[in-house]
Amino acid sequence: MEQIVSNLKYILLGLYLLFLLRFLFLSFKDISDIWLYESEHLPEQWARDGKPRGIEPWKFPKLSWRDRLYKPALFRSSAVSPMLWIFVNPEWANNHPEVLKYFENLRKHVLWWNIGILFFMCLIVLTLDWQP
């Protein structure tokens, strides 16, 4: 019986982690939606950001052969911008109220992910069997 309870604890922790991953992927989707909005409505700003393509590259405009050849994907997407977007809106977004909902969703999902993963780590520490 004790073995079943021990296994059940780890199964529940795994299910909780799967639930948390939802918020992580939703935040990736929010970033992709922001870049998609930027590519559709503000193509100059999107080009200045390095033409990032998000997690759904088929929704974005096709890159020219020059962009594909000279700018590998690692250098083309600006990884710093989404981390800053958690704390502050870029200047171009303040003039577009319809994109502000994506920023709000991004902050909400990142907050839930951070709180949840912190709680998950506490649960891991509490479920460990500390035997000398």
Summary of the structure (lengths in Angstrom):
residues: 132
radius of gyration: 20.0
end to end distance: 22.9
largest distance: 64.2
contacts: 316
relative contact order: 0.15
helix: 77%
strand: 0%
